[in-house]
């Protein structure tokens, strides 16, 4: 298992949940919910500020797939967001399957007695924790980094 902090990212249409791991990659914890930018890249800039504070070795972005495994509009949105992070941060960015992470987050909050109407921003953080914890557990079990590395396409103009 590699050492170093990792950030987990749950990309939503309205908010982006952010979580972090401990240095040893054992446990994911919530960090913050970042409002999604509709114009500009304020969301990416805020995540880069968190990157600067926590100095992670990589970013783990949830890849929302349909239950069948096929891509959806949300899949494309998450991939585009992950590519922006990869370009802006120069850190490795990995896409990991996040099927049912938001459903699991809602269930966990209900189990803890939280009302979903009052915990919308917390749901995104919990989903980011679930995504990152799944990635950490997968790496610990396989000794390989989780998911797929985001590869940036080469600029044909250069």
VMD Tcl script that builds the backbone (N, CA, C; Angstrom):
set m [mol new atoms 474]
animate dup $m
set s [atomselect $m all]
$s set {name element resname resid chain x y z} {
  {N N UNK 1 A 0.845 -1.191 0.000}
  {CA C UNK 1 A 0.000 0.000 0.000}
  {C C UNK 1 A 0.883 1.244 0.000}
  {N N UNK 2 A 0.597 2.134 -0.934}
  {CA C UNK 2 A 1.356 3.383 -0.992}
  {C C UNK 2 A 0.968 4.279 0.183}
  {N N UNK 3 A 1.913 5.081 0.643}
  {CA C UNK 3 A 1.597 6.046 1.689}
  {C C UNK 3 A 1.345 7.405 1.056}
  {N N UNK 4 A 0.643 8.245 1.777}
  {CA C UNK 4 A 0.345 9.591 1.317}
  {C C UNK 4 A -1.150 9.850 1.331}
  {N N UNK 5 A -1.491 11.079 1.582}
  {CA C UNK 5 A -2.895 11.511 1.604}
  {C C UNK 5 A -3.459 11.445 0.188}
  {N N UNK 6 A -4.707 11.029 0.081}
  {CA C UNK 6 A -5.443 11.078 -1.177}
  {C C UNK 6 A -6.696 11.903 -0.950}
  {N N UNK 7 A -7.172 12.574 -1.989}
  {CA C UNK 7 A -8.448 13.280 -1.921}
  {C C UNK 7 A -9.469 12.503 -2.724}
  {N N UNK 8 A -10.677 12.365 -2.165}
  {CA C UNK 8 A -11.797 11.760 -2.874}
  {C C UNK 8 A -12.729 12.861 -3.339}
  {N N UNK 9 A -13.232 12.743 -4.551}
  {CA C UNK 9 A -14.071 13.775 -5.151}
  {C C UNK 9 A -15.359 13.129 -5.665}
  {N N UNK 10 A -16.507 13.651 -5.192}
  {CA C UNK 10 A -17.804 13.228 -5.707}
  {C C UNK 10 A -18.379 14.397 -6.494}
  {N N UNK 11 A -18.403 14.264 -7.820}
  {CA C UNK 11 A -18.848 15.346 -8.701}
  {C C UNK 11 A -20.354 15.263 -8.881}
  {N N UNK 12 A -21.038 16.324 -8.496}
  {CA C UNK 12 A -22.478 16.426 -8.709}
  {C C UNK 12 A -22.802 17.633 -9.557}
  {N N UNK 13 A -24.045 17.755 -9.955}
  {CA C UNK 13 A -24.459 18.894 -10.781}
  {C C UNK 13 A -24.476 20.199 -9.989}
  {N N UNK 14 A -24.747 20.124 -8.672}
  {CA C UNK 14 A -24.880 21.319 -7.842}
  {C C UNK 14 A -23.706 21.492 -6.880}
  {N N UNK 15 A -23.167 20.372 -6.395}
  {CA C UNK 15 A -22.089 20.416 -5.401}
  {C C UNK 15 A -21.040 19.354 -5.715}
  {N N UNK 16 A -19.835 19.587 -5.166}
  {CA C UNK 16 A -18.749 18.609 -5.272}
  {C C UNK 16 A -18.335 18.254 -3.854}
  {N N UNK 17 A -18.488 16.990 -3.491}
  {CA C UNK 17 A -18.066 16.528 -2.178}
  {C C UNK 17 A -16.587 16.202 -2.196}
  {N N UNK 18 A -15.896 16.568 -1.110}
  {CA C UNK 18 A -14.464 16.314 -1.018}
  {C C UNK 18 A -14.184 15.564 0.288}
  {N N UNK 19 A -13.365 14.520 0.185}
  {CA C UNK 19 A -12.927 13.771 1.356}
  {C C UNK 19 A -11.415 13.613 1.277}
  {N N UNK 20 A -10.834 13.107 2.354}
  {CA C UNK 20 A -9.384 12.876 2.382}
  {C C UNK 20 A -9.087 11.591 3.122}
  {N N UNK 21 A -7.930 11.055 2.851}
  {CA C UNK 21 A -7.487 9.891 3.612}
  {C C UNK 21 A -6.418 10.336 4.592}
  {N N UNK 22 A -6.119 9.459 5.535}
  {CA C UNK 22 A -4.967 9.685 6.403}
  {C C UNK 22 A -3.710 9.347 5.599}
  {N N UNK 23 A -2.549 9.635 6.140}
  {CA C UNK 23 A -1.277 9.441 5.448}
  {C C UNK 23 A -1.055 7.983 5.052}
  {N N UNK 24 A -1.529 7.051 5.868}
  {CA C UNK 24 A -1.305 5.630 5.604}
  {C C UNK 24 A -2.359 5.000 4.696}
  {N N UNK 25 A -3.344 5.776 4.269}
  {CA C UNK 25 A -4.352 5.265 3.354}
  {C C UNK 25 A -5.285 4.249 3.967}
  {N N UNK 26 A -5.578 4.417 5.244}
  {CA C UNK 26 A -6.459 3.468 5.926}
  {C C UNK 26 A -7.904 3.955 5.999}
  {N N UNK 27 A -8.091 5.254 6.228}
  {CA C UNK 27 A -9.418 5.768 6.549}
  {C C UNK 27 A -9.707 7.062 5.805}
  {N N UNK 28 A -10.885 7.144 5.213}
  {CA C UNK 28 A -11.348 8.352 4.534}
  {C C UNK 28 A -12.259 9.136 5.474}
  {N N UNK 29 A -12.118 10.453 5.457}
  {CA C UNK 29 A -12.944 11.337 6.279}
  {C C UNK 29 A -13.421 12.528 5.433}
  {N N UNK 30 A -14.560 13.130 5.799}
  {CA C UNK 30 A -15.067 14.263 5.018}
  {C C UNK 30 A -14.203 15.509 5.181}
  {N N UNK 31 A -14.173 16.326 4.149}
  {CA C UNK 31 A -13.432 17.587 4.185}
  {C C UNK 31 A -14.381 18.759 4.014}
  {N N UNK 32 A -15.088 18.802 2.883}
  {CA C UNK 32 A -15.892 19.979 2.571}
  {C C UNK 32 A -16.797 19.699 1.387}
  {N N UNK 33 A -17.834 20.520 1.254}
  {CA C UNK 33 A -18.675 20.502 0.068}
  {C C UNK 33 A -18.430 21.802 -0.673}
  {N N UNK 34 A -18.046 21.693 -1.930}
  {CA C UNK 34 A -17.717 22.852 -2.754}
  {C C UNK 34 A -18.890 23.092 -3.714}
  {N N UNK 35 A -19.420 24.329 -3.743}
  {CA C UNK 35 A -20.488 24.616 -4.713}
  {C C UNK 35 A -19.966 24.440 -6.139}
  {N N UNK 36 A -20.769 23.854 -6.987}
  {CA C UNK 36 A -20.382 23.637 -8.386}
  {C C UNK 36 A -20.495 24.949 -9.143}
  {N N UNK 37 A -19.487 25.281 -9.904}
  {CA C UNK 37 A -19.478 26.509 -10.698}
  {C C UNK 37 A -20.265 26.298 -11.972}
  {N N UNK 38 A -21.108 27.263 -12.279}
  {CA C UNK 38 A -21.829 27.212 -13.552}
  {C C UNK 38 A -21.125 28.072 -14.592}
  {N N UNK 39 A -20.342 29.036 -14.127}
  {CA C UNK 39 A -19.560 29.873 -15.044}
  {C C UNK 39 A -18.166 30.036 -14.448}
  {N N UNK 40 A -17.182 29.637 -15.183}
  {CA C UNK 40 A -15.821 29.689 -14.662}
  {C C UNK 40 A -15.460 28.404 -13.939}
  {N N UNK 41 A -14.318 28.442 -13.265}
  {CA C UNK 41 A -13.794 27.250 -12.605}
  {C C UNK 41 A -13.562 27.479 -11.116}
  {N N UNK 42 A -14.472 28.180 -10.446}
  {CA C UNK 42 A -14.304 28.436 -9.012}
  {C C UNK 42 A -14.255 27.131 -8.227}
  {N N UNK 43 A -15.004 26.116 -8.663}
  {CA C UNK 43 A -14.993 24.826 -7.971}
  {C C UNK 43 A -13.621 24.157 -8.087}
  {N N UNK 44 A -13.040 24.180 -9.267}
  {CA C UNK 44 A -11.711 23.599 -9.466}
  {C C UNK 44 A -10.682 24.385 -8.662}
  {N N UNK 45 A -10.785 25.711 -8.670}
  {CA C UNK 45 A -9.837 26.531 -7.899}
  {C C UNK 45 A -9.920 26.221 -6.408}
  {N N UNK 46 A -11.130 26.022 -5.876}
  {CA C UNK 46 A -11.261 25.692 -4.449}
  {C C UNK 46 A -10.640 24.333 -4.148}
  {N N UNK 47 A -10.851 23.375 -5.020}
  {CA C UNK 47 A -10.246 22.057 -4.809}
  {C C UNK 47 A -8.726 22.166 -4.870}
  {N N UNK 48 A -8.200 23.005 -5.747}
  {CA C UNK 48 A -6.749 23.211 -5.813}
  {C C UNK 48 A -6.226 23.853 -4.527}
  {N N UNK 49 A -7.027 24.709 -3.894}
  {CA C UNK 49 A -6.639 25.266 -2.586}
  {C C UNK 49 A -6.555 24.155 -1.543}
  {N N UNK 50 A -7.513 23.239 -1.575}
  {CA C UNK 50 A -7.499 22.097 -0.651}
  {C C UNK 50 A -6.269 21.227 -0.947}
  {N N UNK 51 A -5.971 21.030 -2.221}
  {CA C UNK 51 A -4.777 20.270 -2.619}
  {C C UNK 51 A -3.535 20.926 -2.025}
  {N N UNK 52 A -3.466 22.237 -2.109}
  {CA C UNK 52 A -2.311 22.967 -1.578}
  {C C UNK 52 A -2.188 22.791 -0.062}
  {N N UNK 53 A -3.326 22.778 0.629}
  {CA C UNK 53 A -3.331 22.624 2.093}
  {C C UNK 53 A -2.944 21.211 2.520}
  {N N UNK 54 A -3.490 20.201 1.843}
  {CA C UNK 54 A -3.348 18.814 2.294}
  {C C UNK 54 A -2.233 18.036 1.590}
  {N N UNK 55 A -1.739 18.549 0.467}
  {CA C UNK 55 A -0.650 17.934 -0.282}
  {C C UNK 55 A -0.857 16.435 -0.550}
  {N N UNK 56 A -1.954 16.096 -1.231}
  {CA C UNK 56 A -2.200 14.677 -1.525}
  {C C UNK 56 A -1.271 14.155 -2.615}
  {N N UNK 57 A -1.175 12.818 -2.680}
  {CA C UNK 57 A -0.376 12.190 -3.735}
  {C C UNK 57 A -1.209 11.974 -4.992}
  {N N UNK 58 A -2.551 11.958 -4.842}
  {CA C UNK 58 A -3.427 11.788 -5.991}
  {C C UNK 58 A -4.848 12.193 -5.642}
  {N N UNK 59 A -5.653 12.361 -6.688}
  {CA C UNK 59 A -7.073 12.662 -6.544}
  {C C UNK 59 A -7.852 11.471 -7.075}
  {N N UNK 60 A -8.870 11.071 -6.332}
  {CA C UNK 60 A -9.719 9.944 -6.717}
  {C C UNK 60 A -11.109 10.492 -6.983}
  {N N UNK 61 A -11.518 10.465 -8.244}
  {CA C UNK 61 A -12.805 11.026 -8.660}
  {C C UNK 61 A -13.771 9.884 -8.937}
  {N N UNK 62 A -14.969 9.999 -8.366}
  {CA C UNK 62 A -15.994 8.985 -8.596}
  {C C UNK 62 A -16.505 9.022 -10.015}
  {N N UNK 63 A -16.624 7.854 -10.632}
  {CA C UNK 63 A -17.137 7.717 -11.992}
  {C C UNK 63 A -18.541 7.127 -11.921}
  {N N UNK 64 A -19.557 7.979 -12.104}
  {CA C UNK 64 A -20.940 7.479 -12.005}
  {C C UNK 64 A -21.346 6.721 -13.266}
  {N N UNK 65 A -21.552 5.453 -13.100}
  {CA C UNK 65 A -21.990 4.604 -14.204}
  {C C UNK 65 A -23.409 4.126 -13.932}
  {N N UNK 66 A -24.129 3.786 -14.982}
  {CA C UNK 66 A -25.431 3.150 -14.813}
  {C C UNK 66 A -25.202 1.783 -14.176}
  {N N UNK 67 A -26.230 1.216 -13.568}
  {CA C UNK 67 A -26.084 -0.094 -12.935}
  {C C UNK 67 A -25.589 -1.144 -13.924}
  {N N UNK 68 A -25.910 -0.958 -15.198}
  {CA C UNK 68 A -25.458 -1.894 -16.232}
  {C C UNK 68 A -23.976 -1.707 -16.569}
  {N N UNK 69 A -23.382 -0.617 -16.087}
  {CA C UNK 69 A -21.983 -0.331 -16.384}
  {C C UNK 69 A -21.808 0.640 -17.535}
  {N N UNK 70 A -22.906 1.033 -18.170}
  {CA C UNK 70 A -22.798 1.957 -19.304}
  {C C UNK 70 A -22.654 3.405 -18.825}
  {N N UNK 71 A -22.163 4.234 -19.732}
  {CA C UNK 71 A -21.959 5.646 -19.429}
  {C C UNK 71 A -23.281 6.405 -19.472}
  {N N UNK 72 A -23.338 7.481 -18.679}
  {CA C UNK 72 A -24.509 8.363 -18.632}
  {C C UNK 72 A -24.024 9.798 -18.832}
  {N N UNK 73 A -24.943 10.753 -18.835}
  {CA C UNK 73 A -24.561 12.165 -18.915}
  {C C UNK 73 A -23.694 12.538 -17.712}
  {N N UNK 74 A -24.000 11.983 -16.551}
  {CA C UNK 74 A -23.201 12.256 -15.348}
  {C C UNK 74 A -21.798 11.692 -15.478}
  {N N UNK 75 A -21.652 10.582 -16.189}
  {CA C UNK 75 A -20.329 9.999 -16.409}
  {C C UNK 75 A -19.460 10.989 -17.171}
  {N N UNK 76 A -20.008 11.535 -18.244}
  {CA C UNK 76 A -19.252 12.483 -19.066}
  {C C UNK 76 A -18.895 13.726 -18.269}
  {N N UNK 77 A -19.801 14.198 -17.426}
  {CA C UNK 77 A -19.552 15.368 -16.587}
  {C C UNK 77 A -18.398 15.092 -15.622}
  {N N UNK 78 A -18.401 13.929 -14.990}
  {CA C UNK 78 A -17.335 13.572 -14.043}
  {C C UNK 78 A -15.986 13.439 -14.743}
  {N N UNK 79 A -15.978 12.853 -15.936}
  {CA C UNK 79 A -14.732 12.699 -16.691}
  {C C UNK 79 A -14.184 14.075 -17.070}
  {N N UNK 80 A -15.051 14.960 -17.537}
  {CA C UNK 80 A -14.619 16.314 -17.898}
  {C C UNK 80 A -14.051 17.037 -16.681}
  {N N UNK 81 A -14.718 16.895 -15.538}
  {CA C UNK 81 A -14.248 17.533 -14.308}
  {C C UNK 81 A -12.894 16.950 -13.892}
  {N N UNK 82 A -12.752 15.635 -13.986}
  {CA C UNK 82 A -11.484 14.970 -13.636}
  {C C UNK 82 A -10.355 15.439 -14.558}
  {N N UNK 83 A -10.658 15.625 -15.822}
  {CA C UNK 83 A -9.645 16.119 -16.762}
  {C C UNK 83 A -9.217 17.541 -16.412}
  {N N UNK 84 A -10.174 18.381 -15.999}
  {CA C UNK 84 A -9.835 19.746 -15.558}
  {C C UNK 84 A -8.911 19.700 -14.348}
  {N N UNK 85 A -9.228 18.827 -13.398}
  {CA C UNK 85 A -8.376 18.696 -12.212}
  {C C UNK 85 A -6.980 18.202 -12.582}
  {N N UNK 86 A -6.909 17.231 -13.483}
  {CA C UNK 86 A -5.617 16.678 -13.895}
  {C C UNK 86 A -4.765 17.743 -14.582}
  {N N UNK 87 A -5.394 18.551 -15.408}
  {CA C UNK 87 A -4.683 19.610 -16.109}
  {C C UNK 87 A -4.210 20.689 -15.140}
  {N N UNK 88 A -5.079 21.071 -14.218}
  {CA C UNK 88 A -4.784 22.184 -13.308}
  {C C UNK 88 A -3.849 21.804 -12.163}
  {N N UNK 89 A -3.859 20.552 -11.736}
  {CA C UNK 89 A -3.118 20.187 -10.526}
  {C C UNK 89 A -1.772 19.523 -10.775}
  {N N UNK 90 A -1.591 18.900 -11.914}
  {CA C UNK 90 A -0.384 18.120 -12.220}
  {C C UNK 90 A -0.240 16.906 -11.310}
  {N N UNK 91 A -1.288 16.549 -10.591}
  {CA C UNK 91 A -1.307 15.331 -9.777}
  {C C UNK 91 A -1.966 14.215 -10.575}
  {N N UNK 92 A -1.645 12.964 -10.257}
  {CA C UNK 92 A -2.405 11.872 -10.866}
  {C C UNK 92 A -3.867 11.957 -10.421}
  {N N UNK 93 A -4.766 11.766 -11.368}
  {CA C UNK 93 A -6.199 11.746 -11.083}
  {C C UNK 93 A -6.707 10.396 -11.558}
  {N N UNK 94 A -7.408 9.689 -10.665}
  {CA C UNK 94 A -7.930 8.366 -10.973}
  {C C UNK 94 A -9.452 8.399 -10.949}
  {N N UNK 95 A -10.056 7.720 -11.899}
  {CA C UNK 95 A -11.510 7.563 -11.945}
  {C C UNK 95 A -11.852 6.183 -11.395}
  {N N UNK 96 A -12.718 6.149 -10.373}
  {CA C UNK 96 A -13.137 4.872 -9.796}
  {C C UNK 96 A -14.657 4.760 -9.837}
  {N N UNK 97 A -15.125 3.563 -10.084}
  {CA C UNK 97 A -16.559 3.272 -10.154}
  {C C UNK 97 A -17.224 3.701 -8.850}
  {N N UNK 98 A -18.261 4.493 -8.965}
  {CA C UNK 98 A -18.942 4.971 -7.765}
  {C C UNK 98 A -20.420 4.573 -7.721}
  {N N UNK 99 A -20.785 3.544 -8.460}
  {CA C UNK 99 A -22.190 3.140 -8.475}
  {C C UNK 99 A -22.731 2.990 -7.061}
  {N N UNK 100 A -23.843 3.617 -6.829}
  {CA C UNK 100 A -24.600 3.563 -5.568}
  {C C UNK 100 A -23.940 4.298 -4.397}
  {N N UNK 101 A -22.896 5.088 -4.620}
  {CA C UNK 101 A -22.266 5.795 -3.500}
  {C C UNK 101 A -23.213 6.826 -2.882}
  {N N UNK 102 A -23.970 7.546 -3.713}
  {CA C UNK 102 A -24.896 8.544 -3.175}
  {C C UNK 102 A -26.047 7.864 -2.456}
  {N N UNK 103 A -26.514 6.741 -2.992}
  {CA C UNK 103 A -27.566 5.974 -2.318}
  {C C UNK 103 A -27.059 5.502 -0.954}
  {N N UNK 104 A -25.831 5.005 -0.913}
  {CA C UNK 104 A -25.225 4.565 0.349}
  {C C UNK 104 A -25.063 5.728 1.319}
  {N N UNK 105 A -24.712 6.891 0.799}
  {CA C UNK 105 A -24.541 8.075 1.644}
  {C C UNK 105 A -25.869 8.470 2.277}
  {N N UNK 106 A -26.944 8.504 1.481}
  {CA C UNK 106 A -28.272 8.823 2.019}
  {C C UNK 106 A -28.673 7.809 3.087}
  {N N UNK 107 A -28.418 6.536 2.821}
  {CA C UNK 107 A -28.761 5.486 3.772}
  {C C UNK 107 A -27.991 5.647 5.077}
  {N N UNK 108 A -26.699 5.954 4.972}
  {CA C UNK 108 A -25.878 6.139 6.179}
  {C C UNK 108 A -26.368 7.330 7.000}
  {N N UNK 109 A -26.739 8.398 6.317}
  {CA C UNK 109 A -27.233 9.579 7.045}
  {C C UNK 109 A -28.574 9.300 7.712}
  {N N UNK 110 A -29.458 8.584 7.010}
  {CA C UNK 110 A -30.749 8.218 7.624}
  {C C UNK 110 A -30.530 7.350 8.849}
  {N N UNK 111 A -29.600 6.415 8.748}
  {CA C UNK 111 A -29.299 5.527 9.868}
  {C C UNK 111 A -28.764 6.290 11.072}
  {N N UNK 112 A -28.091 7.406 10.798}
  {CA C UNK 112 A -27.540 8.199 11.904}
  {C C UNK 112 A -28.548 9.217 12.432}
  {N N UNK 113 A -29.759 9.227 11.847}
  {CA C UNK 113 A -30.806 10.120 12.343}
  {C C UNK 113 A -30.856 11.477 11.679}
  {N N UNK 114 A -30.082 11.682 10.625}
  {CA C UNK 114 A -30.082 12.969 9.913}
  {C C UNK 114 A -31.238 13.013 8.930}
  {N N UNK 115 A -31.904 14.156 8.861}
  {CA C UNK 115 A -32.963 14.355 7.882}
  {C C UNK 115 A -32.321 14.756 6.557}
  {N N UNK 116 A -32.742 14.125 5.473}
  {CA C UNK 116 A -32.092 14.373 4.185}
  {C C UNK 116 A -32.284 15.804 3.705}
  {N N UNK 117 A -33.398 16.449 4.078}
  {CA C UNK 117 A -33.613 17.826 3.629}
  {C C UNK 117 A -32.600 18.781 4.247}
  {N N UNK 118 A -32.081 18.460 5.432}
  {CA C UNK 118 A -31.115 19.322 6.102}
  {C C UNK 118 A -29.670 18.894 5.864}
  {N N UNK 119 A -29.484 17.801 5.148}
  {CA C UNK 119 A -28.126 17.276 5.025}
  {C C UNK 119 A -27.666 17.129 3.580}
  {N N UNK 120 A -28.237 17.944 2.678}
  {CA C UNK 120 A -27.866 17.804 1.266}
  {C C UNK 120 A -26.370 17.998 1.038}
  {N N UNK 121 A -25.789 19.036 1.651}
  {CA C UNK 121 A -24.360 19.273 1.428}
  {C C UNK 121 A -23.507 18.205 2.110}
  {N N UNK 122 A -24.016 17.641 3.193}
  {CA C UNK 122 A -23.279 16.582 3.887}
  {C C UNK 122 A -23.293 15.298 3.059}
  {N N UNK 123 A -24.378 15.060 2.337}
  {CA C UNK 123 A -24.486 13.857 1.504}
  {C C UNK 123 A -23.329 13.788 0.522}
  {N N UNK 124 A -22.963 14.933 -0.056}
  {CA C UNK 124 A -21.879 14.951 -1.036}
  {C C UNK 124 A -20.543 14.590 -0.387}
  {N N UNK 125 A -20.322 15.062 0.835}
  {CA C UNK 125 A -19.099 14.705 1.549}
  {C C UNK 125 A -19.085 13.220 1.896}
  {N N UNK 126 A -20.223 12.709 2.352}
  {CA C UNK 126 A -20.306 11.286 2.700}
  {C C UNK 126 A -20.096 10.430 1.452}
  {N N UNK 127 A -20.670 10.841 0.318}
  {CA C UNK 127 A -20.456 10.100 -0.928}
  {C C UNK 127 A -18.973 10.112 -1.306}
  {N N UNK 128 A -18.305 11.246 -1.113}
  {CA C UNK 128 A -16.867 11.334 -1.399}
  {C C UNK 128 A -16.079 10.410 -0.474}
  {N N UNK 129 A -16.511 10.312 0.787}
  {CA C UNK 129 A -15.860 9.388 1.736}
  {C C UNK 129 A -16.041 7.948 1.262}
  {N N UNK 130 A -17.246 7.594 0.836}
  {CA C UNK 130 A -17.522 6.228 0.379}
  {C C UNK 130 A -16.686 5.900 -0.856}
  {N N UNK 131 A -16.583 6.829 -1.796}
  {CA C UNK 131 A -15.786 6.628 -3.007}
  {C C UNK 131 A -14.325 6.398 -2.636}
  {N N UNK 132 A -13.786 7.273 -1.788}
  {CA C UNK 132 A -12.373 7.172 -1.424}
  {C C UNK 132 A -12.101 5.922 -0.593}
  {N N UNK 133 A -12.993 5.601 0.343}
  {CA C UNK 133 A -12.767 4.407 1.173}
  {C C UNK 133 A -12.781 3.150 0.311}
  {N N UNK 134 A -13.686 3.107 -0.661}
  {CA C UNK 134 A -13.733 1.969 -1.586}
  {C C UNK 134 A -12.406 1.863 -2.347}
  {N N UNK 135 A -11.875 2.996 -2.811}
  {CA C UNK 135 A -10.601 2.999 -3.550}
  {C C UNK 135 A -9.450 2.540 -2.657}
  {N N UNK 136 A -9.425 3.017 -1.409}
  {CA C UNK 136 A -8.370 2.615 -0.471}
  {C C UNK 136 A -8.429 1.109 -0.204}
  {N N UNK 137 A -9.638 0.611 0.026}
  {CA C UNK 137 A -9.810 -0.821 0.294}
  {C C UNK 137 A -9.409 -1.662 -0.918}
  {N N UNK 138 A -9.749 -1.188 -2.114}
  {CA C UNK 138 A -9.393 -1.915 -3.335}
  {C C UNK 138 A -7.874 -1.961 -3.503}
  {N N UNK 139 A -7.204 -0.842 -3.222}
  {CA C UNK 139 A -5.742 -0.826 -3.346}
  {C C UNK 139 A -5.100 -1.735 -2.307}
  {N N UNK 140 A -5.614 -1.705 -1.100}
  {CA C UNK 140 A -5.061 -2.552 -0.045}
  {C C UNK 140 A -5.229 -4.028 -0.410}
  {N N UNK 141 A -6.351 -4.371 -1.042}
  {CA C UNK 141 A -6.614 -5.757 -1.411}
  {C C UNK 141 A -5.836 -6.243 -2.620}
  {N N UNK 142 A -5.490 -5.335 -3.526}
  {CA C UNK 142 A -4.838 -5.759 -4.770}
  {C C UNK 142 A -3.382 -5.312 -4.893}
  {N N UNK 143 A -2.959 -4.398 -4.043}
  {CA C UNK 143 A -1.620 -3.795 -4.120}
  {C C UNK 143 A -1.406 -2.983 -5.398}
  {N N UNK 144 A -2.489 -2.605 -6.058}
  {CA C UNK 144 A -2.421 -1.770 -7.255}
  {C C UNK 144 A -3.264 -0.521 -7.038}
  {N N UNK 145 A -2.843 0.629 -7.575}
  {CA C UNK 145 A -3.672 1.831 -7.479}
  {C C UNK 145 A -5.050 1.558 -8.078}
  {N N UNK 146 A -6.086 2.145 -7.501}
  {CA C UNK 146 A -7.455 1.855 -7.937}
  {C C UNK 146 A -7.839 2.583 -9.216}
  {N N UNK 147 A -8.848 2.048 -9.895}
  {CA C UNK 147 A -9.460 2.747 -11.017}
  {C C UNK 147 A -8.545 2.955 -12.206}
  {N N UNK 148 A -8.934 3.931 -13.017}
  {CA C UNK 148 A -8.206 4.238 -14.244}
  {C C UNK 148 A -7.608 5.628 -14.160}
  {N N UNK 149 A -6.367 5.742 -14.528}
  {CA C UNK 149 A -5.681 7.025 -14.528}
  {C C UNK 149 A -6.228 7.892 -15.650}
  {N N UNK 150 A -6.519 9.156 -15.336}
  {CA C UNK 150 A -6.968 10.101 -16.351}
  {C C UNK 150 A -5.760 10.470 -17.206}
  {N N UNK 151 A -5.882 10.207 -18.490}
  {CA C UNK 151 A -4.801 10.546 -19.414}
  {C C UNK 151 A -5.264 11.753 -20.219}
  {N N UNK 152 A -4.445 12.770 -20.208}
  {CA C UNK 152 A -4.781 13.971 -20.964}
  {C C UNK 152 A -4.326 13.794 -22.410}
  {N N UNK 153 A -5.180 14.196 -23.327}
  {CA C UNK 153 A -4.818 14.064 -24.738}
  {C C UNK 153 A -3.748 15.087 -25.090}
  {N N UNK 154 A -2.885 14.683 -25.979}
  {CA C UNK 154 A -1.824 15.582 -26.439}
  {C C UNK 154 A -2.421 16.662 -27.312}
  {N N UNK 155 A -1.933 17.872 -27.177}
  {CA C UNK 155 A -2.397 18.985 -27.988}
  {C C UNK 155 A -1.809 18.847 -29.387}
  {N N UNK 156 A -2.646 18.702 -30.419}
  {CA C UNK 156 A -2.126 18.507 -31.782}
  {C C UNK 156 A -1.402 19.746 -32.311}
  {N N UNK 157 A -1.601 20.895 -31.693}
  {CA C UNK 157 A -0.985 22.140 -32.150}
  {C C UNK 157 A 0.486 22.236 -31.726}
  {N N UNK 158 A 0.904 21.440 -30.723}
  {CA C UNK 158 A 2.276 21.582 -30.224}
  {C C UNK 158 A 3.218 20.556 -30.782}
}
mol reanalyze $m
mol bondsrecalc $m
mol representation Tube
mol addrep $m
